[in-house]
Amino acid sequence: MNFYSGNYCCLEIFARCKSGTQGGIKLLNKITNESQESTAGKYNYILLKFPLIKKQEYQLILENVDISIAYLSQCDDILDKGVKFIEISDNYSLTTQDDLSDWYDTPYREQYHFGPYKNWINDPNGLCYYKGYYHMFYQANPHEQKWGHMYWGHAVSRDLVHWIHLPYVLFPQEEILNAKDLKGGAFSGCAVALDDRIQFYLTRHLGPSEDCDETVQYQTMVSSRDGINFGKEEIIIEKPGKPFSFNFRDPKVFYHNEKWKMVLGTQLNNIPAIVLYESKDMRNFEYSGEVILESQKGVYTIECPDLFELDGKFVAIAAYMFYTDDQGRIQPTMYYIGELEGHRLNVEKRGLFDFGSNYYAVQTFEHAGRRIAIGWISDFYEEHVVEENGAYGSMALPRELSLKNNHLYMKPVKEVYSLIDKELCRVSKQNIRINKIKGNCYYSKLKFKGNSDFDLLLGKNEKSSIRLKCNNNEVSIQTNGVKSSHVQFIAPIKEVRTVEIFVDRRVVEVFLNDGEAAGTKLFYTESTEGIFELSCTDTDVIDEVSVYTVKTIW
């Protein structure tokens, strides 16, 4: 198998010995005849790095190994060019991915939402703006379309829309990779962008395959000057004893009142909680107290917490692990609004962050006066369809947050609208039906002058469908013929005035009343042709309906 290094200086390849064998990789420079060899992981995939000379022809020789992901890295303009993926098939043929648009062009892959090259991703981590780029790190299992030992993937963008894939940066601990029966790795965390570096905080998880009191979760910090090369990671908060549980994770750090503050998700005396630590030097953190104790029955623990100031109030965000609400929605993300007094948030209002509930582990950051949120498009209803070289998980569109009348509003960041392309229709006072929308990627906006029931079909297969419906001013996403059909995804609003819809193959995102409520829902279809059918009881209240295609980001 031959490849050309081009302007890249490194080959990075995840390799594991085939079952019951010893295996490795040999790399031969066909010009100099110099060779390099490395042994693959015995039980788990490990990352092997081979230095390259620019503009050389190489031969890659695999001996009894499985490969999950491989790519070329380290070039002068890596933040703009990104890595170059190499695809190695089961019969050991090799192709370089010079253009990712064809790679992503399948019925089950989003075209304008960020998704991995392949396999599993979950929580967004380390969101920040640093030296001209938005950085998004994220939880990943590069090897399969399911959860596994956790890595941090990395992508950058200049506009929050078009993303460049970069090398994986954080990896499971050595004792995990060298064992059969441990699990864990680099769990979720955050980033603080400083003048000369990015400071990262994250949870390390180490324990048996089934979580128990022996499970260890502790907090570490590590810094980087470019988001690619990392310094030495150090432990800053060990696993605490009682009244904390072993669930003790997902640090989010910010500066307030001349101190660095860190919130974590945990349980205090078996009560789900967000807790606060404080520091003067970003390294030595001391426990301050609980920010929120959650009394809602059925919540196992809080994870992926956030806390930030917004429009004169404080907002906390909490992901409810193992909780199902009265509509059947699994693991919703909630927000709390109030005043921060000492370590405690005096909550004035709480609400649902996303009524579609395929949205989880949201993290926010601030840049240029905007509070921006990105959430993971999750699949707790187990509707994922496996395809060869497919992906489980993606990221929702970035949202700008604001407070109005003590209510959290969220709208897509303005950069998203730059992707809107060709107008398919613009009508008023009439129902509409558009079949075979090429690419099944479109945007629609509806404006209403008054109240009326409506039924809007957004996707369908032979025996399944997804709709946005309004019945007596109750707006909901409804699915039929899929595993989430029993769930009522009802929006927390009293009337509907405007609707924005982003359909991106398997993902539907809905924004109501200029951001008063937002809902995200998965719906898998094998077709790459979309459908938009609006049936309104009183067409006179339809002020305007417009539908546009949306450009791919790949």
C-alpha positions in Angstrom: 0.0 0.0 0.0 1.6 3.2 -1.1 0.8 6.9 -0.3 2.4 10.3 -0.9 3.2 12.4 2.1 2.8 15.8 0.4 3.3 18.6 2.8 2.6 16.5 5.9 5.3 15.4 8.4 3.5 12.6 10.3 1.4 9.5 9.9 -0.9 8.8 12.8 -2.7 5.5 12.8 -4.8 3.6 15.4 -3.8 -0.1 15.4 -4.7 -3.2 17.4 -3.4 -6.7 17.0 -5.9 -9.2 15.5 -7.3 -11.6 18.1 -4.8 -14.1 19.3 -1.9 -12.8 17.3 1.0 -10.4 17.5 1.0 -7.6 15.0 2.6 -4.4 13.9 3.2 -1.8 11.2 6.2 -1.2 9.0 6.6 2.0 7.1 9.1 2.2 4.2 10.4 5.3 2.5 10.6 4.2 -1.1 13.1 6.9 -2.0 15.6 6.4 0.9 14.7 2.8 1.7 14.7 3.8 5.4 12.1 1.9 7.5 10.2 2.3 10.7 8.4 -0.3 12.7 5.9 -0.2 15.7 3.9 -2.8 17.5 0.1 -2.5 17.7 -2.0 -2.6 20.9 -2.5 -6.0 22.4 -6.1 -5.5 23.8 -7.0 -2.1 22.6 -6.3 0.2 19.7 -3.3 2.5 20.4 -2.1 5.5 18.4 1.1 5.0 16.5 3.0 8.0 15.1 5.5 7.8 12.2 7.6 10.8 11.3 7.5 11.6 7.5 9.6 13.5 5.1 7.6 15.9 3.0 6.9 15.0 -0.6 8.0 11.4 -0.4 6.5 8.1 -1.5 5.9 5.6 1.3 4.9 2.0 1.5 2.7 0.9 4.5 2.9 -2.7 5.5 0.4 -4.2 8.0 1.0 -7.4 9.8 -1.9 -9.0 11.6 -3.4 -5.7 12.7 -6.8 -4.0 12.6 -6.9 -0.3 11.8 -9.7 2.1 12.9 -8.6 5.6 11.8 -5.5 6.8 10.1 -4.5 10.3 8.8 -1.6 12.5 7.9 -0.8 15.3 10.3 1.7 18.0 11.1 1.9 20.5 8.2 2.6 24.3 8.2 -1.0 25.3 7.8 -2.6 22.5 9.8 -5.4 24.8 11.2 -6.6 25.7 7.8 -5.8 22.5 5.9 -6.6 19.9 8.6 -5.5 16.3 8.6 -5.7 14.1 5.5 -7.5 10.9 6.3 -6.3 7.6 4.9 -8.9 4.8 4.4 -7.6 1.2 4.7 -10.0 -1.4 3.7 -10.3 -5.0 5.0 -8.3 -6.3 2.0 -5.6 -3.7 2.8 -6.2 -1.4 -0.1 -5.4 2.3 0.7 -7.0 5.6 -0.4 -6.4 9.1 0.7 -9.5 11.3 1.4 -8.7 14.5 -0.6 -12.3 15.6 -0.7 -14.6 14.8 2.2 -17.8 15.9 0.5 -18.3 12.4 -1.1 -17.4 10.7 2.1 -20.1 12.5 4.0 -22.7 12.2 1.2 -24.8 9.3 2.6 -28.5 9.3 3.7 -27.5 9.0 7.3 -24.8 11.7 7.5 -25.5 15.4 8.1 -24.3 17.9 5.5 -24.2 21.1 7.5 -24.0 19.9 11.1 -20.5 18.9 12.4 -19.9 15.2 12.6 -16.8 13.1 13.0 -15.0 11.5 10.1 -16.5 8.2 11.3 -17.5 6.3 14.5 -18.6 7.6 17.8 -18.7 11.1 19.3 -20.6 12.6 22.2 -20.1 15.7 24.5 -18.6 18.9 23.1 -15.6 19.8 25.2 -13.1 22.7 25.5 -15.2 25.2 23.5 -13.3 28.5 23.1 -12.1 31.2 20.7 -8.3 31.4 20.5 -6.1 33.4 18.1 -8.6 33.6 15.2 -10.1 30.2 15.5 -13.1 28.6 17.3 -11.9 25.4 18.9 -14.2 22.5 19.5 -12.9 19.4 21.3 -15.3 16.5 21.8 -15.7 13.1 23.4 -14.9 10.3 20.9 -14.4 6.6 20.4 -12.5 6.6 17.1 -12.8 2.8 16.7 -16.5 1.9 16.7 -20.0 3.4 16.3 -20.6 2.9 20.0 -19.4 4.3 23.3 -16.0 3.1 24.5 -12.8 4.3 26.1 -12.9 8.1 25.8 -10.6 10.3 23.7 -10.8 14.0 22.8 -11.2 14.8 19.2 -10.6 18.3 17.8 -11.9 20.6 15.1 -11.5 24.3 14.4 -13.5 26.8 12.5 -13.2 30.5 11.6 -17.0 31.0 11.3 -18.7 28.4 13.6 -20.0 26.7 10.5 -17.2 25.2 8.4 -15.1 22.9 10.5 -11.6 21.5 9.9 -10.6 18.1 11.4 -7.5 18.0 13.5 -5.6 15.2 15.3 -6.9 13.5 18.4 -5.3 15.1 21.4 -6.2 13.3 24.6 -6.2 9.6 25.1 -7.3 6.9 27.6 -4.8 6.2 30.4 -2.1 3.6 29.7 -3.4 1.2 32.3 -6.8 1.2 30.5 -5.2 0.6 27.1 -3.1 -2.3 28.4 -6.0 -4.1 30.2 -9.0 -6.2 29.1 -11.4 -5.3 31.8 -11.1 -1.6 32.6 -12.9 1.3 31.2 -12.6 5.1 31.2 -10.3 7.7 29.6 -10.4 11.4 29.0 -14.0 12.4 30.0 -15.6 15.8 29.5 -14.1 19.1 30.4 -13.6 22.7 29.4 -11.1 25.3 28.1 -10.1 28.7 29.2 -8.4 30.8 26.5 -5.6 33.0 27.8 -3.3 35.3 26.0 -0.5 32.8 25.6 -2.2 29.4 25.9 -5.4 27.4 26.3 -5.9 26.0 29.8 -7.9 22.7 29.8 -9.7 21.1 32.7 -11.2 17.6 32.4 -12.3 14.5 34.2 -10.3 11.3 34.2 -12.3 8.1 34.6 -10.7 4.8 35.7 -12.6 1.8 36.9 -14.2 -1.6 36.2 -16.5 -2.2 33.3 -19.5 -1.7 35.6 -19.5 1.5 37.6 -19.4 1.1 41.3 -17.7 2.6 44.4 -14.4 1.4 43.1 -14.8 3.7 40.1 -12.5 6.7 40.3 -13.3 10.1 38.7 -10.8 12.9 39.3 -10.0 16.3 37.8 -6.9 17.2 35.8 -5.5 20.2 34.0 -3.3 20.5 31.0 -2.3 23.4 28.7 -1.6 23.9 25.0 -0.3 26.9 23.0 -1.9 25.7 19.8 -4.6 23.2 20.7 -2.6 20.4 19.1 0.5 19.9 21.2 -0.2 19.5 24.9 2.0 19.8 28.0 2.1 17.5 31.0 -1.3 16.7 32.5 -1.6 17.0 36.3 -4.2 16.1 38.9 -5.7 19.0 40.6 -8.7 17.4 42.5 -8.5 13.8 43.6 -11.6 11.6 44.0 -13.5 13.0 47.0 -14.9 11.0 49.8 -18.4 11.2 51.3 -20.8 13.0 51.0 -19.8 12.9 47.3 -20.5 9.9 45.1 -18.0 8.5 42.6 -20.0 10.4 40.0 -17.8 13.6 40.2 -17.1 15.0 36.8 -17.2 17.4 33.8 -15.5 20.6 35.2 -16.5 24.0 33.7 -14.2 26.9 34.8 -14.8 30.6 34.6 -13.6 33.8 36.2 -15.9 35.8 38.5 -15.4 38.2 41.5 -11.6 37.9 41.3 -11.6 34.1 41.6 -11.5 31.2 39.2 -14.6 29.1 39.7 -15.2 25.5 38.7 -18.6 23.7 38.7 -18.9 19.9 38.7 -21.7 17.5 38.4 -22.1 15.0 41.2 -24.3 13.6 44.0 -24.3 14.9 47.6 -25.7 12.4 50.0 -27.3 10.7 47.0 -29.0 14.0 45.9 -28.0 15.2 42.3 -26.0 18.4 42.6 -23.9 21.0 40.9 -21.0 21.9 43.2 -18.6 24.8 43.2 -14.8 24.9 43.7 -12.8 28.1 43.8 -9.2 29.1 43.1 -7.0 32.2 42.9 -4.3 30.6 40.6 -6.2 28.3 38.3 -4.5 25.3 39.9 -5.3 25.0 43.6 -9.1 24.6 43.9 -11.0 24.4 47.2 -14.5 23.3 47.7 -17.0 26.1 48.3 -20.4 24.4 48.4 -23.4 23.3 46.3 -24.7 25.6 43.6 -27.9 23.5 43.1 -29.4 20.5 44.8 -31.9 18.8 42.4 -34.9 17.3 44.2 -36.6 16.0 41.0 -37.3 12.3 41.6 -35.8 10.0 39.1 -32.6 12.0 38.4 -29.6 9.7 39.0 -27.0 12.4 38.9 -26.2 15.7 37.2 -23.5 15.8 34.6 -22.1 18.3 32.1 -22.9 21.3 34.3 -22.4 24.9 33.2 -22.7 28.2 35.1 -22.4 31.7 33.5 -23.6 35.3 33.7 -26.1 36.4 31.1 -28.0 39.7 30.7 -27.7 40.5 34.5 -28.6 37.0 35.8 -26.8 33.7 36.3 -27.8 30.7 34.3 -26.9 27.1 35.3 -27.3 24.1 32.9 -27.6 20.5 34.0 -27.9 17.2 32.1 -30.2 14.8 33.9 -28.7 11.4 33.8 -31.1 8.4 33.6 -34.2 10.6 34.0 -37.4 10.2 32.0 -39.9 13.0 32.2 -43.7 12.8 32.2 -43.8 13.0 28.4 -41.4 10.1 28.0 -38.4 12.2 27.1 -35.1 10.6 28.1 -32.3 12.5 29.8 -33.3 16.0 29.1 -31.1 19.0 29.6 -32.4 21.7 31.9 -31.5 25.3 32.7 -31.9 27.4 35.8 -32.1 31.2 36.1 -31.4 33.2 39.2 -29.1 35.2 41.4 -25.7 33.8 42.5 -25.2 34.5 46.2 -22.0 33.0 47.4 -21.8 29.5 46.1 -25.6 29.0 45.8 -27.8 29.9 42.9 -31.2 31.1 44.1 -33.3 29.8 41.4 -36.1 32.0 40.1 -37.0 29.9 37.1 -36.1 26.6 35.5 -36.9 25.2 32.0 -36.2 22.7 29.4 -33.2 23.5 27.2 -34.4 21.5 24.2 -37.9 20.0 23.9 -36.9 17.4 21.3 -34.5 15.7 23.7 -32.0 14.4 21.1 -29.9 17.2 22.6 -27.6 16.7 25.5 -24.3 17.7 27.3 -24.5 21.3 26.1 -21.5 23.5 26.8 -21.3 27.3 26.4 -18.5 29.9 25.9 -18.4 33.6 25.4 -16.8 35.5 22.5 -17.3 39.0 21.2 -20.2 39.6 23.5 -22.1 36.5 22.5 -22.9 33.5 24.8 -22.7 30.6 22.4 -23.9 27.0 23.1 -23.2 23.8 21.3 -24.9 20.5 22.3 -24.5 16.9 21.3 -27.2 15.3 19.1 -27.7 12.2 21.2 -29.7 9.0 20.7 -31.1 7.7 24.0 -34.0 6.1 22.1 -31.5 3.8 20.3 -32.7 4.7 16.8 -29.2 4.8 15.3 -28.7 3.0 12.0 -25.3 1.5 11.5 -23.7 1.9 8.1 -20.2 1.1 6.9 -17.9 4.0 7.8 -20.9 5.7 9.4 -21.0 7.9 12.5 -22.9 7.8 15.8 -23.5 11.4 17.0 -23.0 14.9 15.8 -23.2 18.4 17.0 -26.3 20.7 17.0 -26.1 24.1 15.3 -24.3 26.6 17.5 -26.9 28.7 19.4 -26.6 32.3 20.7 -28.3 32.6 24.1 -30.1 35.6 25.7 -32.6 36.3 28.5 -35.9 37.9 27.9 -38.5 38.2 30.7 -36.5 35.7 32.8 -36.7 33.2 30.0 -33.8 31.6 28.1 -34.0 32.3 24.4 -31.7 30.6 21.9 -31.3 31.2 18.2 -28.9 29.8 15.6 -25.8 32.0 15.4 -26.0 34.4 12.5 -23.2 32.6 10.7 -25.5 29.6 10.1 -27.7 31.6 7.7 -24.8 32.0 5.3 -25.4 28.4 4.3 -28.9 29.1 3.0 -28.9 28.7 -0.7 -31.6 28.4 -3.4 -35.2 29.5 -2.7 -37.6 26.7 -3.5 -40.8 28.6 -2.7 -42.3 31.7 -0.9 -46.0 31.8 -0.4 -48.7 33.1 1.9 -52.3 32.2 2.7 -52.0 28.7 1.3 -50.9 25.2 2.1 -47.8 23.9 0.4 -46.4 20.6 -0.7 -42.8 20.1 -2.0 -41.6 16.6 -2.8 -38.1 15.5 -3.7 -36.1 18.3 -2.2 -32.6 17.4 -3.6 -30.2 16.4 -0.9 -32.8 16.4 1.9 -31.1 19.5 3.4 -33.3 22.5 3.7 -34.3 25.5 5.8 -37.8 26.9 6.2 -39.3 29.8 8.0 -43.0 30.2 8.7 -44.8 33.3 10.0 -48.3 33.3 11.4 -50.7 36.3 11.8 -53.0 34.4 14.1 -53.7 31.0 15.7 -54.4 28.0 13.7 -53.8 24.3 13.9 -51.3 22.9 11.4 -49.6 19.7 10.4 -46.1 19.9 8.8 -44.6 16.7 7.4 -40.8 16.9 7.5 -39.7 13.4 6.6 -41.1 10.0 5.9 -40.3 6.4 5.0 -42.6 3.7 4.0 -43.9 3.1 7.5 -42.5 6.0 9.5 -42.6 9.8 9.6 -41.7 12.9 11.5 -43.9 15.9 11.8 -44.2 19.3 13.5 -47.8 19.8 14.6 -49.8 22.5 16.3 -53.1 21.6 18.0 -54.9 24.2 20.1 -51.7 26.2 20.3 -49.7 23.2 21.6 -46.7 22.7 19.3 -44.9 19.3 19.3 -42.6 17.2 17.2 -44.3 13.8 16.5 -42.7 10.7 15.2 -44.4 7.5 14.0 -43.1 4.1 13.2 -39.9 4.5 15.2 -38.7 3.7 18.7 -39.5 7.2 20.0 -43.1 7.2 18.7 -44.6 6.9 22.2 -42.9 10.1 23.3 -44.6 13.5 23.2 -42.1 16.2 22.3 -44.1 19.2 23.4 -42.7 22.7 23.2 -43.0 24.9 26.3 -44.8 27.8 24.6 -48.4 29.1 24.7 -48.8 30.2 21.1 -46.7 30.0 17.9 -45.9 33.1 15.9 -42.8 32.1 13.9 -41.2 28.7 13.1 -37.7 28.1 11.8 -36.8 24.6 10.7 -33.4 23.1 9.7 -33.6 19.7 8.1 -30.3 17.9 7.6 -30.9 14.4 6.5 -31.2 12.5 9.8 -31.5 15.7 12.0 -34.4 18.1 12.4 -33.9 21.3 14.5 -36.8 23.6 15.2 -36.7 27.1 16.6 -40.0 28.7 17.7 -40.9 32.4 18.3 -37.5 33.7 17.5 -35.8 31.4 20.0 -38.4 31.1 22.7 -38.1 27.3 22.4 -35.9 24.9 20.4 -36.3 21.2 19.6 -33.9 18.7 18.1 -35.0 15.3 16.8 -33.3 12.4 14.9 -35.2 10.7 12.1 -33.4 8.3 9.8 -34.4 7.9 6.2 -32.7 6.1 3.4 -33.7 8.8 0.9 -31.5 11.8 0.0 -34.7 13.6 -1.2 -36.6 15.7 1.3 -40.2 16.4 1.8 -42.1 19.5 3.1 -45.9 19.3 3.3 -47.8 22.0 5.3 -51.5 21.6 6.0 -53.0 24.5 7.9 -56.6 24.6 9.1 -57.0 28.3 8.5 -54.7 29.4 5.7 -55.6 33.1 6.1 -53.3 33.2 9.2 -50.3 32.1 7.1 -48.3 35.3 6.7 -45.4 33.7 4.8 -43.8 30.3 4.2 -40.4 30.1 2.6 -38.2 27.1 1.9 -34.6 27.1 0.8 -31.9 24.5 0.1 -28.9 24.6 2.4 -25.3 24.2 1.3 -23.0 21.5 2.6 -20.0 22.4 4.9 -17.9 19.6 3.5 
